[in-house]
Amino acid sequence: MTTESTHEDSDTKQGQRPGFQVLDRMVVIVDVVRAEAPVTLAQLARATGLSEPTALRYLNSLRQHRIIRRDAATGTYSLGMRLYEWGEAAHGAYDPKKIAAPILDELSTEFGETVELAGREPDERLIVLDARPGRHGISKLARVGDVEEWHSTSVGKALLSAMPAPEARALIGKLPLPSLTVNTRTSPDDLERDLTGIRGRGFALDDEESEIGLRCVGVAARDRSGRAAFALSVSGPSYRMTDDRIPRIAEALGAAAAQLESAWGLGGHE
């Protein structure tokens, strides 16, 4: 006990507030229990570097709040139901469509073209999660729930380029690569060469590959785990989506993707 108190006093003198030190230690304890459950007091003390009396004090406090539970038969510790309740609440707050809505609105206001948020589904379909229509008479039609092609759209190619190369290659190998226009990449080698260019410049371009007369710029965004799972795009007729306009759109999409990632706790867009 004396050793533990001395350590805490030392940390406090170095400018660490005791309340935050306690919270930090409790988080470490919860992480150890999550990783190794069920865990004994002795195992927990070794893993955290705390003495058993100190570890027990923290465990008892966490048990009072149902964050940690103890099995009376074995004396081991595991995660409590309070964490499940918090997790459910956090999951409910994580609604990509809701988080992205003001970002899509900003892009729509700035460029006046069709704006999309697309998401990668568990079955590897690429779905339009939300969209803003263009403000011009001639614009791309985008509907929520539409399935996008991976190999010809800017959202699809942006996501493929953001995946680890082996993962992208494996997915391409499973995909049909239908020819939609004379510009569509229909061979895996051609598509992979395109992805190399996308990685270098930081954005994907659908240059009349899905539809003649239509150009789209897309940038990928990561989910909370860091996995490439979403993409943002701006689409319009080729005569408005000119070569000198595309870099400005790409820059705005990159900033929007970074804003989206930041909203669910990632450090920044890469």
C-alpha positions in Angstrom: 0.0 0.0 0.0 2.8 2.4 0.8 4.5 1.7 -2.5 1.3 2.5 -4.4 0.7 5.7 -2.5 4.3 6.9 -3.2 3.8 6.2 -6.9 0.6 8.2 -7.0 2.2 11.1 -5.1 5.0 11.1 -7.7 2.6 11.2 -10.6 0.7 14.0 -9.0 3.8 16.1 -8.5 4.6 15.7 -12.2 1.3 17.4 -13.0 -1.0 14.5 -13.4 -4.3 15.1 -11.6 -5.2 12.2 -9.3 -8.8 12.0 -10.6 -7.5 11.4 -14.2 -4.9 8.9 -12.9 -7.7 6.8 -11.3 -9.7 7.0 -14.5 -6.7 6.0 -16.6 -6.1 2.9 -14.4 -9.7 1.9 -14.6 -9.7 2.0 -18.4 -6.5 -0.1 -18.4 -8.2 -2.6 -16.1 -11.3 -2.8 -18.3 -9.1 -3.3 -21.4 -7.3 -6.2 -19.7 -10.6 -7.8 -18.6 -11.9 -7.4 -22.2 -8.8 -9.0 -23.7 -8.3 -11.8 -21.2 -11.7 -12.6 -19.6 -12.3 -14.5 -17.5 -9.4 -13.2 -15.5 -8.3 -13.7 -11.9 -7.2 -11.0 -9.5 -3.6 -12.2 -9.7 -3.6 -12.2 -13.5 -5.1 -8.7 -13.6 -2.5 -7.4 -11.1 0.4 -8.8 -13.2 -1.0 -7.4 -16.4 -1.6 -3.9 -15.0 1.5 -3.7 -12.7 -0.8 -2.9 -9.8 -0.6 -4.6 -6.4 -3.4 -7.0 -5.7 -5.0 -4.8 -3.0 -5.0 -1.8 -5.3 -6.4 -3.8 -8.2 -9.1 -5.2 -6.0 -10.1 -1.7 -4.9 -10.5 -0.6 -8.5 -12.4 -3.8 -9.4 -14.8 -3.4 -6.5 -15.6 0.1 -7.6 -16.1 -1.0 -11.2 -18.4 -3.8 -9.9 -20.5 -1.3 -8.0 -21.3 0.4 -11.4 -21.8 -3.0 -13.2 -18.9 -2.3 -15.5 -17.1 -5.4 -14.3 -18.8 -8.5 -12.9 -17.3 -11.3 -10.7 -18.2 -15.0 -11.0 -18.8 -16.1 -7.4 -18.0 -19.7 -8.3 -14.6 -19.2 -9.9 -13.6 -15.8 -8.5 -12.8 -14.5 -12.0 -13.8 -11.2 -13.6 -15.4 -10.3 -16.9 -17.1 -7.4 -18.5 -20.4 -6.2 -17.0 -23.8 -5.3 -18.5 -23.2 -1.6 -18.1 -20.7 -1.7 -20.9 -23.2 -3.5 -23.1 -25.7 -0.7 -22.4 -23.1 1.9 -23.3 -22.2 0.1 -26.4 -25.8 -0.1 -27.6 -26.2 3.7 -27.0 -22.9 4.4 -28.8 -23.9 2.2 -31.8 -27.2 4.0 -32.0 -25.4 7.4 -32.2 -23.2 6.0 -35.1 -25.4 6.7 -38.0 -23.2 7.4 -41.1 -26.2 8.9 -43.0 -27.1 11.2 -40.2 -23.5 12.3 -39.6 -22.8 12.8 -43.3 -26.0 14.8 -44.0 -24.6 18.3 -43.3 -21.4 17.4 -45.2 -23.5 16.4 -48.3 -25.4 19.6 -48.0 -22.2 21.7 -48.0 -20.9 19.9 -51.1 -24.3 20.3 -52.9 -24.4 24.0 -52.1 -20.8 24.5 -53.2 -20.9 22.7 -56.5 -24.6 22.4 -57.5 -24.0 18.9 -58.8 -25.3 15.5 -57.7 -23.6 14.4 -54.4 -23.6 10.8 -53.1 -22.6 8.9 -50.0 -22.0 5.2 -50.9 -21.4 2.4 -48.4 -19.8 -1.0 -48.7 -22.2 -3.7 -47.5 -21.2 -7.0 -45.8 -22.1 -8.9 -49.0 -19.8 -6.5 -50.9 -22.6 -4.7 -52.7 -21.9 -0.9 -53.0 -25.1 0.9 -52.0 -26.1 4.6 -52.3 -26.8 5.5 -48.6 -27.8 9.1 -49.2 -27.7 11.6 -52.1 -28.4 15.2 -53.0 -29.7 16.0 -56.5 -28.0 18.4 -58.8 -29.5 21.8 -59.1 -29.3 21.9 -62.9 -31.8 20.6 -65.5 -29.2 18.0 -66.7 -27.8 16.1 -63.7 -27.0 12.5 -62.7 -30.0 10.7 -61.2 -29.0 9.2 -57.8 -31.5 7.3 -55.6 -31.0 6.0 -52.1 -30.7 2.2 -52.3 -29.2 2.1 -55.8 -26.4 -0.5 -56.3 -23.3 1.0 -57.8 -20.7 -0.8 -59.9 -17.3 -1.2 -58.3 -15.2 -1.1 -61.4 -16.7 1.9 -63.3 -17.9 4.4 -60.7 -15.8 6.9 -58.8 -17.1 5.7 -55.5 -16.3 2.1 -56.3 -12.8 2.8 -57.6 -12.1 5.2 -54.7 -13.0 2.4 -52.2 -11.0 -0.2 -54.1 -7.9 2.1 -54.1 -8.2 2.7 -50.3 -8.2 -1.1 -49.5 -5.0 -3.0 -48.9 -3.9 -4.1 -52.4 -4.3 -7.8 -51.7 -7.9 -7.2 -50.5 -8.7 -5.1 -53.5 -7.2 -7.7 -55.9 -9.3 -10.5 -54.3 -12.5 -8.5 -54.6 -11.8 -7.6 -58.2 -11.3 -11.3 -58.9 -14.8 -12.0 -57.7 -16.5 -9.1 -59.6 -18.2 -9.2 -63.0 -16.6 -6.4 -65.0 -19.3 -5.6 -67.6 -18.6 -3.0 -70.3 -21.0 -0.1 -69.7 -19.4 2.3 -72.2 -16.3 2.2 -74.5 -14.3 3.7 -71.6 -15.1 1.0 -69.0 -12.2 -1.0 -67.6 -13.2 -4.5 -68.2 -10.0 -6.4 -67.4 -8.5 -6.8 -63.9 -5.1 -5.6 -65.1 -6.5 -2.3 -66.5 -8.5 -1.7 -63.4 -5.6 -2.3 -61.1 -3.4 0.1 -63.2 -6.2 2.7 -62.7 -6.2 2.1 -59.0 -2.5 2.7 -58.8 -3.1 6.2 -60.4 -5.9 6.8 -58.0 -3.7 6.1 -55.0 -1.1 8.5 -56.3 -3.4 11.4 -56.9 -5.8 10.8 -54.0 -9.2 10.7 -55.8 -11.0 8.5 -58.3 -12.5 9.7 -61.6 -15.3 8.0 -63.5 -14.5 9.5 -66.9 -17.6 8.5 -68.8 -17.0 4.9 -67.7 -20.5 4.3 -66.3 -22.4 6.5 -68.7 -21.4 8.5 -71.8 -21.5 12.2 -71.1 -21.1 11.8 -67.3 -18.0 12.4 -65.1 -17.8 11.7 -61.4 -15.1 12.4 -58.8 -14.9 10.2 -55.7 -12.9 9.9 -52.4 -13.0 7.1 -49.9 -13.6 7.4 -46.2 -12.9 5.0 -43.4 -15.3 3.7 -40.8 -14.7 3.7 -37.0 -12.4 0.6 -37.3 -10.2 2.3 -40.0 -11.6 0.1 -42.8 -12.4 1.7 -46.2 -16.1 1.5 -46.1 -17.6 4.7 -47.5 -17.1 7.0 -50.4 -18.3 10.5 -51.3 -18.8 11.7 -54.9 -19.7 14.6 -57.0 -21.2 13.9 -60.4 -22.3 15.9 -63.4 -22.3 16.1 -67.2 -18.9 16.2 -68.8 -19.3 19.7 -70.1 -19.6 21.0 -66.6 -17.1 18.6 -64.9 -14.2 20.0 -66.8 -10.5 19.2 -66.2 -9.9 22.5 -64.5 -12.8 22.0 -62.2 -12.1 18.5 -61.1 -9.1 19.2 -58.8 -11.2 21.7 -56.8 -13.9 19.2 -56.4 -11.4 16.5 -55.4 -9.9 18.8 -52.8 -13.4 19.5 -51.3 -14.2 15.8 -51.3 -10.9 15.0 -49.5 -11.8 17.6 -46.8 -15.3 16.2 -46.6 -14.0 12.7 -46.1 -11.6 13.9 -43.4 -14.6 15.7 -41.7 -16.7 12.5 -41.9 -13.9 10.4 -40.3 -13.3 12.9 -37.6 -17.0 12.9 -36.7 -16.7 9.2 -35.6 -13.3 9.6 -33.9 -10.6 8.9 -36.5 -7.5 11.0 -36.6 -7.6 12.2 -40.2 -8.0 11.2 -43.8 -5.1 9.4 -45.5 
